[in-house]
């Protein structure tokens, strides 16, 4: 077990008697207290050795406490500095705080106040350090089921998710279709204090307006035709847990008003009922629309938008995090190879290059569908360009086969040899005759390419 390093405090004062008293008292509190007799000496000590806190007088002979404070903060902004002075002027206090002092104490010191101030300063510094450590340990400490990515955009999202998840804040997740907004919602729930309670998912776009109110809030027996018994709604099912309202922008104005009441009052009413029911639910919502634009156009309530958007999380599109494509592709390859009982080793270089260059307008969902299809069509051990969807292949810059050509190939009107020859010659043209690059793009060896060219009568 690693030993805990004692807190090192540097006490700075040109009054030797006061310096000795403070050193004795702070050591009795368990701190490792050291001393300096002026601001210039304090600056030398701080730049030479690590200190956790500085307790410093304002008026000293060679360098004032304010000047030393400014220079120490310029060297290491994270060190909390408590300023002491016998002169209780507002100007000195303001100057110290502006220069970055954590707090300001008046001599003669109240030692109980001093002890409390030191403890608070250390706690404040510790929280900042923990926050930085959290950012470095996200992938270890954060349970993110199926969220895959190492790009800067995804790291930023995960950092925000780690800070927001333990809170009770209402969260609005935005992003294009297929980016994985529901996975983010699930991660928020499983990393929250509500994780042992239900996560209830509602797709607002998939339920008609007339049924959505009953679906969310429940209904009483006889509330409408077919309501032959009382039914609890999704909010009651999610009590003490989390409800995820996907496609929130698709709700009608009347439903928006009812959701606003839930957010404000934490209460619901069943359809056809008069009883007010209190609910303890964390609301997470998502949309692929620009809700601010929807508000400006009058299609979404402004007050509801601000209630939902307490903590916004944006999921970046796949084209903005291409570094994640190989990780995602490998994940889906293994998933569907196992599902379809196939032995697949990986991707040809050309196939991976195609995946990296395609913009993926359908985002992660489109990539997953493309790779499920590729695994089903695969007969060998590596995914090649032949198994990739037409829209991915035809936009590849090194394989400029027209839609007509590819369609006719799929209809069997041209031989495989003809298609192969056109692909090879097209790739050579795109690389200005560079055979090594052409072979890489085609997913074959340079020797194979040479033999193919030789068979075409090209040296």
Residue, then its C-alpha position, 0 to 999 in steps of 0.5 A: x500500500x502506498x504511503x500518504x505523503x504529509x501536506x507540506x506548508x510553507x509559512x512566510x513571515x519576517x517576524x521570527x516570533x510569529x513564524x515560530x509560533x505558526x510553525x509549531x501550531x501547524x505541525x501540531x495539526x499534522x502538517x509538515x511546516x517549513x519557513x521562509x523569512x521573506x517573499x524572495x526566499x519563499x519564491x526560491x523555495x517554491x520553485x525548488x521544492x513541491x509545496x501543497x500550500x503557502x501561508x504568507x504575510x503581506x508586509x515584508x522587507x525585501x519582497x511583499x507578499x502580493x509580489x511573491x504571490x503573483x510570481x508563485x502563481x505565475x510559476x505554479x497556479x495550482x498552489x493555494x496561497x493564504x495571505x496574512x496581514x495586520x492591516x485590515x484594509x480593503x485594498x490589501x484584501x482586494x489586491x491579494x484576491x485579484x492576484x490569486x490568493x485562496x483567502x485572506x486572514x487578519x492578524x492577530x490570527x484566530x487559530x481555529x479560523x486558520x485551521x479551518x481555512x487551511x483544511x478548506x484550501x487543501x480540500x479545494x486543491x484536492x478536488x481540482x486534482x481529483x478532477x484532473x485524475x478523473x479525466x485520465x482514468x475515464x476509460x477505467x472508472x466509467x462504465x460505458x457499454x458499447x461506447x467505443x472510441x479514442x478520438x479527441x471528440x469522444x474523449x471530450x464526450x466521455x469526460x463530460x459524461x463522467x462529470x454529469x452522470x453522478x448528478x441529478x441534472x436533466x440532460x439533453x443529448x444531441x447528435x445526428x441519427x445513428x451516432x449512438x445517443x441511446x448508448x450515451x443515455x444508458x451510460x448516464x444511467x449505469x454511472x448514476x446513483x439510480x443505476x439499481x433502478x429502472x431505465x425506461x426508454x420511450x421513442x416519442x416519434x414511434x408513438x402516435x400523439x393520441x397514445x403518447x400521453x397514455x404511454x407516458x402517464x398511464x390511464x384510468x379504467x374507462x378513460x377512452x374506448x378500449x381502456x378496460x383497466x387502469x394502466x401505469x405509464x412509463x413515468x411510474x415505471x421509471x420511478x426512482x430511476x431514469x426515463x429516456x425520451x428519445x426524439x423529443x422534438x417530435x412531441x406536440x405542443x400540448x405534450x410539451x406543456x405536460x412534460x414541462x409540468x413534470x419537470x417543474x412540479x415532479x408530478x403526473x396525472x393519469x389520462x382520465x384521472x384527477x389524482x396528482x401523483x408525485x414521481x422521482x424520475x431523472x429525465x434524459x432526452x435526445x434529438x437529432x434536430x437543432x432545438x434552438x432553431x425549432x424554438x425560433x420557428x415556434x415548433x418547440x416550447x422555449x421554457x421546455x427547451x431550457x428545462x431539458x437543456x440543463x446539461x447538454x451532451x453532443x455526440x459527434x458524427x462519425x466523419x468527425x472522428x475517423x480515428x474511431x472507425x478502425x475500432x468500431x469496424x473491428x468490434x462489429x466484425x467480431x460481433x457479426x462473425x460470431x453471430x454468423x459462425x464465420x472465421x474472419x481475420x480482418x480487413x484488406x488494406x483497401x477495404x479499411x481505406x474505403x471505410x476511412x474515406x467514406x463520410x458515413x452519413x448514417x454514422x455508426x448505425x450505417x457502419x454496423x449495417x455495412x459490416x453485418x452485410x459484409x460478413x454475411x457475403x464473405x467467403x474468405x478470411x478477410x473483408x475486401x472491397x467486394x463485400x462493401x456496399x455499393x455506395x461505399x465502394x463507388x465513392x472511393x477515390x482509387x476505384x472510380x467505377x461508375x454506378x452503371x458499371x458496378x450495377x451491370x457487374x452485380x447483374x452478371x452482364x460483365x465477367x469478373x475478369x473484365x471488372x477486375x481489369x477495369x478496377x486495376x487500371x482505374x486504380x493505377x490511373x488514380x495513383x499516377x502509375x504507382x504500383x506499390x500504392x495501387x497494390x495497397x489500395x487494391x488489397x493485393x501484393x505488388x507481385x500479384x499486381x505485376x502478374x495481372x498487368x503482365x496478363x493484360x500485356x502491360x509491362 
